[in-house]
Amino acid sequence: MTTTSSVHEAWDRILAWLEVNAPATALCINPPATAEEIAAAEQAVGKQLPPDLVAWWRRANGMRSRPDSGKLLPPSYLPYTIEEMLGSRRLWLQIAAETGDPRNTEEDLRRPAGSATLGFLPAFLPIARNGSGADLFVDLRSGPRRGCVTEYDHEQGALSGLCWPNTAAMLADVANGLEHRTMTMHDHIAEARVHGFKATGYLPRVTEDLALHWEPENR
């Protein structure tokens, strides 16, 4: 199965689960992105986008943020629209330009995708926010891990390693977690430990408002 077909299969499973169990979250999912919106994202980044990320946008252009929208992605992330994603990327890059060292940026850009870095890089593409100063992003640097999904925090940067190998793996992990109520983010737990960070997996929880949230597995 290709990563693109894996996206469609996992997304169908996620939607089916949400419609039955967390309809408040399902109602906040946006319609598909247009070809023009996807082209604008690729032009802004100046790099070819991973096919699995594009496939996801062709199914849904992020989510609307409402009090009962919940959090689609563990541990607490709401997917950006493409417009929001480009705005977040511009802001991160502006902060990096004002506070970072260009020499460090160039050095980090030459390192393979998935490599830890304190500064936000032009090859990073935010895809979701947690509302507390952190984004999930797709790493578009070269190397075997190109397209991996990891977390960028305004204080710790991207130092704790990847969260998922790619967008398709992220959605499959979420679908499995929802359907079987099993722990998600296994890859992140292993990666974080290698980098000296503590991490845990997350289990789905549906609120009284019928919105999806995630809670630590060891709570």
N, CA, C and O of each residue as an XYZ file, in Angstrom:
876
protein
N       0.842     -1.193      0.000
C       0.000      0.000      0.000
C       0.884      1.253      0.000
O       1.802      1.368      0.813
N       0.607      2.185     -0.910
C       1.381      3.420     -0.965
C       1.001      4.328      0.205
O      -0.035      4.148      0.845
N       1.877      5.320      0.468
C       1.556      6.243      1.554
C       0.283      7.024      1.260
O      -0.470      7.355      2.175
N       0.038      7.322     -0.028
C      -1.173      8.059     -0.389
C      -2.420      7.236     -0.099
O      -3.372      7.741      0.496
N      -2.421      5.980     -0.512
C      -3.581      5.127     -0.234
C      -3.721      4.868      1.257
O      -4.834      4.712      1.758
N      -2.600      4.822      1.973
C      -2.651      4.653      3.428
C      -3.344      5.848      4.088
O      -4.090      5.684      5.053
N      -3.090      7.058      3.559
C      -3.752      8.250      4.080
C      -5.263      8.132      3.934
O      -6.003      8.376      4.887
N      -5.720      7.760      2.750
C      -7.165      7.652      2.514
C      -7.793      6.593      3.413
O      -8.871      6.804      3.968
N      -7.122      5.461      3.555
C      -7.660      4.383      4.388
C      -7.743      4.808      5.845
O      -8.757      4.576      6.503
N      -6.672      5.435      6.357
C      -6.663      5.872      7.759
C      -7.662      7.001      7.986
O      -8.347      7.024      9.009
N      -7.753      7.934      7.046
C      -8.672      9.061      7.217
C     -10.122      8.598      7.220
O     -10.939      9.118      7.979
N     -10.440      7.636      6.386
C     -11.799      7.078      6.389
C     -12.117      6.458      7.752
O     -13.223      6.621      8.267
N     -11.165      5.761      8.324
C     -11.367      5.146      9.636
C     -11.547      6.215     10.721
O     -12.408      6.087     11.592
N     -10.728      7.266     10.656
C     -10.832      8.347     11.641
C     -12.204      9.022     11.548
O     -12.861      9.238     12.567
N     -12.631      9.352     10.336
C     -13.919     10.009     10.159
C     -15.061      9.134     10.664
O     -15.976      9.621     11.328
N     -15.004      7.856     10.351
C     -16.074      6.942     10.776
C     -16.155      6.883     12.299
O     -17.247      6.873     12.867
N     -15.001      6.844     12.954
C     -14.990      6.781     14.420
C     -15.506      8.086     15.009
O     -16.307      8.066     15.944
N     -15.062      9.208     14.483
C     -15.481     10.501     15.012
C     -16.979     10.710     14.858
O     -17.629     11.206     15.778
N     -17.532     10.344     13.719
C     -18.957     10.561     13.486
C     -19.822      9.819     14.500
O     -20.901     10.291     14.858
N     -19.359      8.674     14.959
C     -20.114      7.887     15.929
C     -19.809      8.317     17.358
O     -20.720      8.443     18.177
N     -18.534      8.543     17.662
C     -18.103      8.726     19.046
C     -17.824     10.169     19.458
O     -18.011     10.523     20.622
N     -17.383     10.999     18.527
C     -17.026     12.382     18.855
C     -17.523     13.310     17.744
O     -16.722     13.940     17.055
N     -18.838     13.392     17.573
C     -19.377     14.194     16.466
C     -19.058     15.676     16.560
O     -19.010     16.352     15.533
N     -18.839     16.204     17.764
C     -18.478     17.622     17.890
C     -17.153     17.904     17.193
O     -16.979     18.959     16.581
N     -16.222     16.962     17.286
C     -14.943     17.111     16.595
C     -15.105     16.895     15.097
O     -14.503     17.611     14.296
N     -15.908     15.921     14.717
C     -16.131     15.646     13.297
C     -16.698     16.857     12.576
O     -16.340     17.123     11.429
N     -17.581     17.593     13.240
C     -18.227     18.746     12.614
C     -17.253     19.893     12.355
O     -17.550     20.785     11.560
N     -16.102     19.880     13.010
C     -15.132     20.966     12.861
C     -14.112     20.716     11.756
O     -13.272     21.575     11.487
N     -14.171     19.567     11.120
C     -13.234     19.257     10.036
C     -13.641     20.011      8.779
O     -14.801     19.959      8.371
N     -12.705     20.703      8.172
C     -12.982     21.517      6.995
C     -13.090     20.676      5.732
O     -12.616     19.540      5.699
N     -13.714     21.229      4.684
C     -13.717     20.576      3.373
C     -12.299     20.475      2.819
O     -11.376     21.081      3.363
N     -12.122     19.720      1.748
C     -10.783     19.565      1.156
C     -10.174     20.893      0.712
O     -10.886     21.840      0.377
N      -8.860     20.940      0.719
C      -8.143     22.101      0.180
C      -8.273     22.110     -1.334
O      -8.400     21.061     -1.965
N      -8.239     23.294     -1.905
C      -8.281     23.409     -3.361
C      -6.889     23.195     -3.940
O      -5.886     23.272     -3.230
N      -6.844     22.924     -5.240
C      -5.556     22.776     -5.914
C      -4.744     24.058     -5.811
O      -3.518     24.011     -5.701
N      -5.418     25.202     -5.844
C      -4.738     26.494     -5.749
C      -4.106     26.665     -4.364
O      -2.988     27.167     -4.249
N      -4.813     26.252     -3.325
C      -4.269     26.369     -1.968
C      -3.047     25.473     -1.790
O      -2.060     25.882     -1.179
N      -3.109     24.274     -2.312
C      -1.971     23.360     -2.203
C      -0.781     23.896     -2.999
O       0.362     23.816     -2.548
N      -1.056     24.440     -4.181
C       0.018     25.018     -4.997
C       0.654     26.209     -4.282
O       1.865     26.409     -4.367
N      -0.161     27.003     -3.578
C       0.373     28.152     -2.843
C       1.302     27.693     -1.731
O       2.322     28.331     -1.470
N       0.959     26.597     -1.079
C       1.819     26.066     -0.020
C       3.155     25.607     -0.598
O       4.211     25.899     -0.036
N       3.109     24.902     -1.702
C       4.342     24.418     -2.312
C       5.203     25.572     -2.800
O       6.428     25.530     -2.682
N       4.569     26.599     -3.348
C       5.325     27.756     -3.835
C       5.968     28.500     -2.672
O       7.110     28.949     -2.776
N       5.245     28.633     -1.571
C       5.783     29.369     -0.420
C       6.988     28.657      0.173
O       7.949     29.299      0.596
N       6.936     27.342      0.204
C       8.025     26.566      0.791
C       9.180     26.424     -0.192
O      10.340     26.340      0.212
N       8.863     26.398     -1.470
C       9.901     26.251     -2.481
C      10.440     24.848     -2.584
O      11.543     24.638     -3.090
N       9.669     23.878     -2.108
C      10.082     22.481     -2.160
C       8.877     21.619     -2.531
O       7.734     21.991     -2.266
N       9.140     20.477     -3.139
C       8.061     19.546     -3.425
C       7.525     18.978     -2.118
O       8.291     18.569     -1.245
N       6.215     18.960     -1.995
C       5.594     18.489     -0.763
C       5.453     16.973     -0.768
O       5.260     16.384     -1.831
N       5.545     16.322      0.397
C       5.364     14.871      0.467
C       3.979     14.474     -0.038
O       2.997     15.126      0.317
N       3.871     13.431     -0.849
C       2.560     13.029     -1.389
C       1.530     12.708     -0.320
O       0.340     12.954     -0.519
N       1.968     12.157      0.823
C       0.975     11.806      1.839
C       0.393     13.049      2.503
O      -0.781     13.054      2.875
N       1.193     14.099      2.657
C       0.669     15.346      3.208
C      -0.339     15.961      2.247
O      -1.405     16.413      2.663
N       0.000     15.976      0.962
C      -0.916     16.512     -0.055
C      -2.212     15.699     -0.087
O      -3.298     16.261     -0.220
N      -2.093     14.388      0.036
C      -3.283     13.529      0.025
C      -4.210     13.865      1.191
O      -5.432     13.856      1.042
N      -3.624     14.161      2.354
C      -4.444     14.522      3.519
C      -5.155     15.845      3.274
O      -6.346     15.970      3.560
N      -4.430     16.845      2.741
C      -5.062     18.130      2.455
C      -6.173     17.990      1.423
O      -7.143     18.748      1.447
N      -6.039     17.036      0.527
C      -7.090     16.828     -0.468
C      -8.336     16.198      0.136
O      -9.390     16.149     -0.498
N      -8.205     15.720      1.362
C      -9.370     15.213      2.094
C      -9.924     16.247      3.076
O     -11.131     16.287      3.313
N      -9.061     17.075      3.644
C      -9.501     18.062      4.631
C      -8.466     19.174      4.749
O      -7.273     18.911      4.898
N      -8.928     20.401      4.682
C      -8.047     21.556      4.835
C      -8.085     22.014      6.295
O      -8.624     23.075      6.609
N      -7.509     21.203      7.178
C      -7.444     21.541      8.589
C      -8.789     21.468      9.286
O      -9.720     20.822      8.804
N      -8.878     22.136     10.425
C     -10.090     22.124     11.239
C     -10.414     23.518     11.757
O      -9.524     24.350     11.928
N     -11.693     23.762     12.003
C     -12.128     25.002     12.621
C     -11.871     24.924     14.125
O     -12.108     23.893     14.756
N     -11.392     26.013     14.678
C     -11.122     26.071     16.104
C     -12.351     26.611     16.829
O     -12.713     27.775     16.662
N     -12.991     25.764     17.635
C     -14.142     26.146     18.426
C     -13.971     25.569     19.823
O     -13.169     24.656     20.017
N     -14.708     26.082     20.796
C     -14.566     25.541     22.161
C     -14.795     24.043     22.251
O     -14.226     23.380     23.118
N     -15.635     23.497     21.354
C     -15.930     22.066     21.409
C     -15.286     21.283     20.267
O     -15.719     20.178     19.941
N     -14.243     21.868     19.661
C     -13.620     21.176     18.524
C     -12.789     19.984     18.953
O     -12.584     19.055     18.172
N     -12.303     20.001     20.198
C     -11.438     18.922     20.649
C     -10.060     19.025     20.033
O      -9.685     20.066     19.491
N      -9.305     17.937     20.118
C      -7.946     17.881     19.575
C      -7.809     16.605     18.771
O      -7.852     15.507     19.326
N      -7.646     16.743     17.478
C      -7.630     15.567     16.616
C      -6.370     14.729     16.774
O      -6.422     13.501     16.718
N      -5.233     15.400     16.973
C      -3.944     14.714     16.980
C      -3.332     14.734     18.368
O      -3.335     15.775     19.024
N      -2.807     13.603     18.832
C      -2.157     13.598     20.142
C      -0.831     14.363     20.099
O      -0.192     14.456     19.051
N      -0.421     14.914     21.260
C      -1.167     14.893     22.517
C      -2.268     15.931     22.612
O      -3.199     15.750     23.397
N      -2.203     17.028     21.834
C      -3.230     18.070     21.961
C      -3.190     19.029     20.779
O      -3.142     20.244     20.969
N      -3.209     18.496     19.569
C      -3.014     19.328     18.381
C      -4.254     19.394     17.499
O      -4.967     18.408     17.314
N      -4.487     20.594     16.960
C      -5.567     20.850     16.027
C      -4.948     21.194     14.671
O      -4.146     22.124     14.590
N      -5.298     20.468     13.607
C      -4.679     20.723     12.302
C      -4.945     22.130     11.773
O      -6.055     22.652     11.880
N      -3.911     22.725     11.205
C      -4.016     24.035     10.566
C      -4.737     23.926      9.225
O      -4.694     22.882      8.573
N      -5.404     25.018      8.814
C      -5.709     25.193      7.406
C      -4.404     25.580      6.701
O      -3.434     25.953      7.361
N      -4.374     25.496      5.395
C      -3.165     25.881      4.670
C      -2.849     27.355      4.899
O      -1.685     27.719      5.065
N      -3.869     28.200      4.910
C      -3.637     29.625      5.164
C      -3.036     29.838      6.551
O      -2.098     30.619      6.709
N      -3.570     29.148      7.551
C      -3.032     29.269      8.906
C      -1.617     28.721      8.976
O      -0.758     29.285      9.653
N      -1.379     27.628      8.279
C      -0.051     27.028      8.261
C       0.990     27.993      7.711
O       2.076     28.128      8.276
N       0.661     28.664      6.612
C       1.600     29.602      6.022
C       1.829     30.797      6.948
O       2.942     31.317      7.024
N       0.783     31.233      7.648
C       0.939     32.326      8.598
C       1.819     31.942      9.767
O       2.670     32.722     10.194
N       1.616     30.734     10.292
C       2.449     30.261     11.393
C       3.904     30.125     10.960
O       4.815     30.486     11.705
N       4.119     29.607      9.763
C       5.482     29.453      9.265
C       6.170     30.802      9.137
O       7.336     30.935      9.509
N       5.469     31.809      8.617
C       6.058     33.144      8.495
C       6.443     33.689      9.871
O       7.508     34.285     10.030
N       5.577     33.485     10.859
C       5.860     33.988     12.200
C       7.066     33.288     12.808
O       7.943     33.945     13.369
N       7.123     31.961     12.704
C       8.275     31.228     13.239
C       9.562     31.694     12.571
O      10.577     31.885     13.240
N       9.523     31.878     11.242
C      10.731     32.289     10.526
C      11.142     33.713     10.903
O      12.332     34.018     10.977
N      10.167     34.575     11.139
C      10.477     35.938     11.581
C      11.167     35.921     12.940
O      12.157     36.623     13.147
N      10.648     35.126     13.859
C      11.263     35.009     15.179
C      12.671     34.444     15.060
O      13.596     34.917     15.721
N      12.830     33.426     14.212
C      14.154     32.817     14.030
C      15.147     33.819     13.467
O      16.307     33.845     13.877
N      14.694     34.654     12.518
C      15.585     35.647     11.916
C      16.011     36.703     12.926
O      17.125     37.223     12.860
N      15.112     37.017     13.865
C      15.409     38.053     14.854
C      16.263     37.543     16.004
O      16.979     38.320     16.635
N      16.196     36.262     16.280
C      16.860     35.739     17.483
C      17.951     34.716     17.199
O      18.771     34.438     18.074
N      17.978     34.151     15.999
C      18.911     33.067     15.716
C      20.183     33.535     15.040
O      20.325     34.702     14.674
N      21.103     32.598     14.882
C      22.370     32.836     14.197
C      22.268     32.226     12.804
O      22.069     31.015     12.699
N      22.395     33.004     11.729
C      22.283     32.467     10.369
C      23.250     31.315     10.100
O      22.937     30.422      9.313
N      24.405     31.321     10.735
C      25.367     30.234     10.530
C      24.817     28.919     11.061
O      24.992     27.867     10.446
N      24.157     28.989     12.200
C      23.544     27.779     12.754
C      22.406     27.288     11.872
O      22.217     26.084     11.698
N      21.645     28.234     11.315
C      20.542     27.862     10.432
C      21.052     27.113      9.218
O      20.508     26.069      8.858
N      22.089     27.632      8.586
C      22.640     26.978      7.400
C      23.192     25.596      7.735
O      23.028     24.649      6.966
N      23.835     25.490      8.868
C      24.371     24.191      9.283
C      23.248     23.192      9.535
O      23.339     22.036      9.121
N      22.187     23.634     10.213
C      21.065     22.742     10.503
C      20.318     22.340      9.236
O      19.806     21.224      9.143
N      20.254     23.236      8.269
C      19.589     22.911      7.013
C      20.328     21.824      6.242
O      19.711     21.080      5.480
N      21.626     21.724      6.428
C      22.411     20.706      5.732
C      22.301     19.331      6.403
O      22.658     18.315      5.806
N      21.811     19.305      7.628
C      21.673     18.038      8.338
C      20.434     17.306      7.830
O      19.516     17.949      7.320
N      20.382     15.987      7.955
C      19.237     15.229      7.416
C      17.955     15.489      8.179
O      17.982     15.870      9.350
N      16.841     15.286      7.517
C      15.526     15.433      8.145
C      15.444     14.572      9.399
O      15.947     13.449      9.437
N      14.808     15.114     10.405
C      14.688     14.422     11.679
C      15.771     14.779     12.666
O      15.670     14.426     13.841
N      16.820     15.479     12.218
C      17.889     15.894     13.125
C      17.382     16.970     14.072
O      16.591     17.831     13.687
N      17.847     16.914     15.317
C      17.419     17.879     16.328
C      17.971     19.258     16.008
O      19.084     19.392     15.500
N      17.183     20.279     16.312
C      17.619     21.656     16.113
C      16.876     22.567     17.081
O      15.712     22.326     17.402
N      17.542     23.595     17.537
C      16.902     24.542     18.443
C      16.127     25.602     17.682
O      15.094     26.075     18.156
N      16.614     25.980     16.509
C      15.973     27.036     15.730
C      14.975     26.496     14.723
O      15.098     25.367     14.247
N      13.988     27.317     14.406
C      13.005     26.958     13.379
C      13.625     27.191     12.006
O      14.233     28.233     11.761
N      13.468     26.210     11.106
C      14.151     26.241      9.814
C      13.171     26.480      8.663
O      11.996     26.130      8.777
N      13.637     27.074      7.548
C      12.779     27.260      6.380
C      12.237     25.946      5.817
O      11.235     25.946      5.102
N      12.889     24.834      6.134
C      12.438     23.524      5.643
C      11.372     22.904      6.539
O      10.952     21.770      6.307
N      10.933     23.635      7.560
C       9.886     23.133      8.447
C       8.523     23.669      7.989
O       8.377     24.855      7.689
N       7.540     22.781      7.941
C       6.198     23.156      7.505
C       5.196     22.813      8.601
O       4.866     21.639      8.770
N       4.696     23.801      9.354
C       3.746     23.518     10.436
C       2.450     22.928      9.890
O       1.948     23.369      8.856
N       1.909     21.927     10.589
C       0.655     21.332     10.143
C      -0.423     21.345     11.225
O      -1.593     21.103     10.924
N      -0.055     21.622     12.479
C      -1.039     21.628     13.558
C      -0.500     22.420     14.736
O       0.713     22.560     14.893
N      -1.407     22.941     15.569
C      -1.019     23.775     16.714
C      -1.638     23.214     17.991
O      -2.654     22.520     17.955
N      -1.006     23.530     19.115
C      -1.600     23.132     20.389
C      -2.103     24.325     21.197
O      -2.681     24.145     22.269
N      -1.887     25.550     20.692
C      -2.369     26.733     21.382
C      -1.528     27.135     22.568
O      -1.882     28.070     23.286
N      -0.410     26.443     22.793
C       0.456     26.745     23.934
C       1.897     26.971     23.515
O       2.822     26.772     24.303
N       2.083     27.389     22.270
C       3.430     27.717     21.819
C       4.178     26.595     21.148
O       5.406     26.631     21.075
N       3.460     25.585     20.648
C       4.124     24.490     19.948
C       3.316     24.107     18.713
O       2.088     24.189     18.706
N       4.022     23.692     17.681
C       3.412     23.205     16.444
C       3.940     21.821     16.123
O       5.084     21.493     16.440
N       3.098     21.006     15.490
C       3.606     19.843     14.766
C       4.041     20.337     13.394
O       3.371     21.176     12.791
N       5.161     19.818     12.898
C       5.605     20.229     11.572
C       6.143     19.038     10.796
O       6.565     18.033     11.367
N       6.114     19.181      9.479
C       6.716     18.208      8.579
C       8.103     18.723      8.218
O       8.265     19.877      7.822
N       9.101     17.854      8.358
C      10.496     18.209      8.094
C      10.802     17.927      6.627
O      10.791     16.773      6.198
N      11.076     18.981      5.856
C      11.318     18.850      4.424
C      12.797     18.888      4.062
O      13.145     19.066      2.895
N      13.667     18.724      5.051
C      15.084     18.567      4.724
C      15.294     17.230      4.004
O      14.418     16.365      4.025
N      16.425     17.073      3.386
C      16.700     15.845      2.635
C      17.060     14.708      3.586
O      17.217     14.914      4.789
N      17.186     13.510      3.028
C      17.553     12.349      3.826
C      16.432     11.323      3.889
O      15.313     11.598      3.457
N      16.720     10.154      4.419
C      15.727      9.064      4.453
C      14.494      9.385      5.292
O      13.451      8.752      5.121
N      14.597     10.352      6.191
C      13.444     10.701      7.022
C      12.692     11.925      6.508
O      11.864     12.483      7.228
N      12.960     12.341      5.305
C      12.246     13.502      4.758
C      10.739     13.256      4.833
O      10.249     12.193      4.451
N      10.021     14.253      5.328
C       8.579     14.115      5.469
C       8.145     13.659      6.843
O       6.950     13.507      7.095
N       9.111     13.434      7.753
C       8.736     13.008      9.109
C       8.009     14.143      9.821
O       8.183     15.318      9.498
N       7.196     13.764     10.793
C       6.417     14.729     11.578
C       7.022     14.815     12.969
O       7.212     13.797     13.635
N       7.323     16.026     13.404
C       7.873     16.205     14.741
C       7.309     17.477     15.350
O       6.476     18.147     14.738
N       7.756     17.810     16.546
C       7.191     18.917     17.303
C       8.218     20.032     17.440
O       9.395     19.786     17.703
N       7.741     21.277     17.254
C       8.595     22.432     17.506
C       7.973     23.249     18.624
O       6.843     23.723     18.508
N       8.719     23.407     19.700
C       8.264     24.156     20.866
C       8.998     25.486     20.950
O      10.186     25.553     20.633
N       8.316     26.544     21.372
C       8.927     27.865     21.377
C      10.084     27.983     22.364
O      10.889     28.908     22.262
N      10.176     27.052     23.321
C      11.284     27.081     24.274
C      12.339     26.014     23.973
O      13.535     26.285     24.078
N      11.913     24.819     23.603
C      12.844     23.701     23.428
C      13.180     23.393     21.983
O      13.981     22.498     21.716
N      12.581     24.121     21.038
C      12.852     23.843     19.644
C      12.381     22.455     19.240
O      11.378     21.952     19.745
N      13.125     21.842     18.320
C      12.819     20.484     17.859
C      13.948     19.574     18.324
O      14.751     19.102     17.519
N      14.001     19.336     19.617
C      15.119     18.598     20.195
C      14.770     17.184     20.630
O      15.664     16.401     20.950
N      13.483     16.845     20.647
C      13.091     15.557     21.230
C      12.872     14.453     20.208
O      12.382     13.378     20.555
N      13.230     14.707     18.941
C      13.113     13.649     17.938
C      11.745     13.578     17.304
O      10.808     14.246     17.742
N      11.630     12.755     16.256
C      10.393     12.703     15.484
C       9.232     12.140     16.293
O       9.417     11.372     17.236
N       8.036     12.544     15.897
C       6.813     11.995     16.485
C       6.286     10.834     15.647
O       5.868      9.812     16.192
N       6.307     10.991     14.313
C       5.893      9.931     13.390
C       6.798      9.972     12.158
O       7.312     11.038     11.820
N       7.005      8.847     11.482
C       7.875      8.825     10.301
C       7.350      9.670      9.147
O       8.135     10.165      8.338
N       6.037      9.841      9.061
C       5.443     10.639      7.993
C       3.968     10.897      8.331
O       3.458     10.412      9.341
N       3.301     11.658      7.479
C       1.892     11.986      7.717
C       1.015     10.748      7.692
O       0.102     10.614      8.506
N       1.288      9.840      6.758
C       0.487      8.607      6.674
C       0.580      7.801      7.960
O      -0.425      7.284      8.447
N       1.791      7.691      8.512
C       1.976      6.951      9.765
C       1.259      7.639     10.917
O       0.706      6.972     11.791
N       1.265      8.963     10.926
C       0.563      9.711     11.968
C      -0.927      9.394     11.945
O      -1.518      9.104     12.985
N      -1.532      9.449     10.770
C      -2.966      9.204     10.676
C      -3.312      7.756     10.994
O      -4.344      7.485     11.608
N      -2.453      6.821     10.579
C      -2.690      5.409     10.901
C      -2.601      5.177     12.405
O      -3.376      4.401     12.964
N      -1.660      5.845     13.057
C      -1.509      5.720     14.505
C      -2.750      6.243     15.215
O      -3.234      5.627     16.164
N      -3.266      7.382     14.754
C      -4.480      7.951     15.341
C      -5.663      7.013     15.122
O      -6.439      6.764     16.044
N      -5.803      6.492     13.906
C      -6.918      5.588     13.616
C      -6.868      4.353     14.505
O      -7.892      3.925     15.039
N      -5.677      3.779     14.665
C      -5.543      2.594     15.523
C      -5.868      2.935     16.977
O      -6.546      2.174     17.667
N      -5.378      4.085     17.429
C      -5.640      4.491     18.805
C      -7.122      4.678     19.072
O      -7.621      4.297     20.131
N      -7.826      5.265     18.109
C      -9.258      5.493     18.275
C     -10.036      4.182     18.264
O     -10.857      3.936     19.148
N      -9.783      3.356     17.279
C     -10.570      2.129     17.123
C     -10.338      1.119     18.234
O     -11.265      0.432     18.663
N      -9.100      1.031     18.698
C      -8.757     -0.013     19.664
C      -8.443      0.533     21.054
O      -8.155     -0.228     21.977
N      -8.501      1.861     21.197
C      -8.116      2.547     22.436
C      -6.762      2.040     22.925
O      -6.588      1.664     24.084
N      -5.826      2.048     22.004
C      -4.460      1.661     22.310
C      -3.571      2.903     22.337
O      -3.939      3.954     21.811
N      -2.420      2.772     22.944
C      -1.499      3.889     23.105
C      -0.938      4.336     21.761
O      -0.555      3.514     20.930
N      -0.895      5.638     21.563
C      -0.312      6.219     20.352
C       1.090      6.749     20.638
O       1.531      6.782     21.787
N       1.780      7.160     19.581
C       3.080      7.843     19.641
C       4.216      6.946     20.153
O       5.092      7.416     20.879
N       4.206      5.676     19.784
C       5.288      4.765     20.163
C       6.635      5.262     19.641
O       7.637      5.216     20.355
N       6.656      5.740     18.388
C       7.921      6.205     17.798
C       8.495      7.372     18.585
O       9.706      7.461     18.785
N       7.619      8.266     19.030
C       8.083      9.439     19.758
C       8.671      9.058     21.115
O       9.649      9.659     21.560
N       8.087      8.076     21.761
C       8.604      7.631     23.061
C      10.044      7.159     22.911
O      10.915      7.547     23.690
N      10.294      6.320     21.908
C      11.641      5.797     21.688
C      12.610      6.911     21.308
O      13.729      6.961     21.819
N      12.186      7.807     20.412
C      13.054      8.896     19.965
C      13.386      9.848     21.111
O      14.535     10.257     21.275
N      12.379     10.193     21.897
C      12.605     11.138     22.989
C      13.618     10.595     23.987
O      14.459     11.340     24.489
N      13.540      9.327     24.269
C      14.478      8.728     25.221
C      15.905      8.791     24.691
O      16.841      9.023     25.455
N      16.075      8.587     23.389
C      17.401      8.691     22.795
C      17.976     10.090     22.988
O      19.180     10.254     23.190
N      17.101     11.102     22.923
C      17.540     12.494     23.053
C      17.497     12.991     24.492
O      17.690     14.181     24.742
N      17.247     12.097     25.434
C      17.294     12.477     26.841
C      16.023     13.091     27.386
O      16.050     13.706     28.452
N      14.900     12.943     26.681
C      13.630     13.486     27.131
C      12.718     12.352     27.598
O      12.825     11.218     27.133
N      11.831     12.681     28.516
C      10.798     11.737     28.916
C       9.581     11.936     28.022
O       9.240     13.061     27.657
N       8.935     10.833     27.677
C       7.736     10.923     26.835
C       6.810      9.769     27.173
O       7.234      8.750     27.719
N       5.553      9.943     26.843
C       4.572      8.896     27.066
C       3.648      8.816     25.864
O       3.612      9.728     25.038
N       2.909      7.736     25.768
C       1.893      7.624     24.738
C       0.581      8.226     25.229
O       0.446      8.584     26.400
N      -0.381      8.331     24.319
C      -1.651      8.969     24.645
C      -2.824      8.109     24.203
O      -2.780      7.442     23.170
N      -3.882      8.146     25.022
C      -5.106      7.405     24.767
C      -6.239      8.377     24.461
O      -6.266      9.481     25.004
N      -7.178      7.979     23.594
C      -8.293      8.872     23.269
C      -9.277      8.981     24.434
O      -9.501      8.027     25.180
N      -9.852     10.172     24.562
C     -10.885     10.409     25.569
C     -11.937     11.311     24.940
O     -11.606     12.310     24.302
N     -13.201     10.956     25.121
C     -14.302     11.759     24.603
C     -14.942     12.506     25.764
O     -15.305     11.901     26.773
N     -15.080     13.820     25.621
C     -15.644     14.651     26.684
C     -17.167     14.569     26.691
O     -17.777     13.951     25.819
N     -17.762     15.204     27.688
C     -19.219     15.262     27.768
C     -19.808     16.015     26.575
O     -20.962     15.798     26.205
N     -19.016     16.893     25.982
C     -19.462     17.626     24.794
C     -19.277     16.819     23.510
O     -19.503     17.329     22.412
N     -18.865     15.559     23.653
C     -18.645     14.659     22.510
C     -17.531     15.163     21.600
O     -17.627     15.106     20.375
N     -16.469     15.658     22.236
C     -15.277     16.105     21.521
C     -14.102     15.204     21.883
O     -14.009     14.716     23.009
N     -13.223     14.990     20.941
C     -12.056     14.137     21.150
C     -10.928     14.885     21.823
O     -10.573     15.990     21.413
N     -10.368     14.289     22.850
C      -9.143     14.759     23.478
C      -8.253     13.550     23.729
O      -8.658     12.408     23.510
N      -7.033     13.819     24.193
C      -6.079     12.746     24.461
C      -5.530     12.907     25.871
O      -5.320     14.025     26.342
N      -5.302     11.792     26.536
C      -4.744     11.836     27.887
C      -3.528     10.915     27.973
O      -3.484      9.904     27.272
N      -2.543     11.235     28.809
C      -1.351     10.399     28.935
C      -1.716      8.967     29.318
O      -2.610      8.733     30.131
N      -1.019      8.037     28.725
C      -1.310      6.615     28.960
C      -1.072      6.229     30.408
O      -1.744      5.333     30.920
N      -0.131      6.881     31.084
C       0.221      6.473     32.450
C      -0.505      7.301     33.514
O      -0.133      7.271     34.687
N      -1.543      8.042     33.103
C      -2.293      8.850     34.093
C      -2.989      7.913     35.077
O      -3.673      8.374     35.990
